[in-house]
Amino acid sequence: MRRAFRIAYDGTAYRGFQRQPHAETVENELFAALAALEVTAEPTAPAGYSAAGRTDAGVSAVGQTVAFDAPEWLTPAALNGSLPADVRAWASADAPDDFHAQYDATARTYEYHLHAPEADTERATAVLDRLSGRHDFHNLPRDDDGTERDLTASCERDGSFLVCTFTADGFPRAFVRRAVGLVASVATGERDIEFVDRVLSAEPLDGPDGVGAAAPEPLLLRRVDYDIEFTLDESAAASAWTVFEERRISRLTGARVAERLRSGASRNP
């Protein structure tokens, strides 16, 4: 039976989602878990396997989706029993035999939490309004093809953060992080708003005039949409909530200590 699983993970400890032979990746952990559960004979892709996307090193996800031919007993909770704590399955769906997690996705949504207390929200919104719609974004990603996309982009202020949201049927490599880099440069006054039109023009933009990518850690794969219905696994979802709540508290605590270090080091000895 082909089944799809929603996977959430904290990507900060991983070299990305996609399997690599000599690096810690989320997919490596997933394949190891399936082997431990004897779904596969060894830590490799199961029959019919596909994944919605290949997030970069440091990028996290709550809506990552994988699909493969799975035994009926393999629930998200059962899968979590062999996954590391920072990778949690939380929902599943029965899928057609030819279902493919990448090609059958109708939309993907990424969310970037940009720490920008001094940035102008109106200027950031203006950038994303100009990027929205169908364009050839060849000056943003690292890919040479597949750069024409119909994009919906927006942002909202949340305290000292700008939360930027991007939705499209798919994204070229590093696109969102470079789009955020463009937002940040205009919202802080480093570049003029007219520079967005230069980015969207047909002329290549290289070298020092190019757009740098924002850091990967604030990026989240928020959701991937399909024409199938997922069922929440209450036990697995509770496990995910507990794990990520503990991580949230740990990072808040670390931030408080960093604040004390910062303020202490700025005083006279």
Sequence and secondary structure as in RCSB ss.txt:
>XXXX:A:sequence
MRRAFRIAYDGTAYRGFQRQPHAETVENELFAALAALEVTAEPTAPAGYSAAGRTDAGVSAVGQTVAFDAPEWLT
PAALNGSLPADVRAWASADAPDDFHAQYDATARTYEYHLHAPEADTERATAVLDRLSGRHDFHNLPRDDDGTERD
LTASCERDGSFLVCTFTADGFPRAFVRRAVGLVASVATGERDIEFVDRVLSAEPLDGPDGVGAAAPEPLLLRRVD
YDIEFTLDESAAASAWTVFEERRISRLTGARVAERLRSGASRNP
>XXXX:A:secstr
 EEEEEEEE GGGSS SS  TTS  HHHHHHHHHHHTTSSSSSS  TT EES    TT EEEEEEEEEE  TT  
HHHHHTTS TTEEEEEEEE  TT  TTTT  EEEEEEEEE TTS HHHHHHHHHHH EEEE TTSSS SSS EEE
EEEEEEEETTEEEEEEEES   TTHHHHHHHHHHHHHTTSS TTHHHHHHSSS   GGGS     STTEEEEEEE
 SS  EE HHHHHHHHHHHHHHHHHHHHHHHHHHHHHHHHTS  
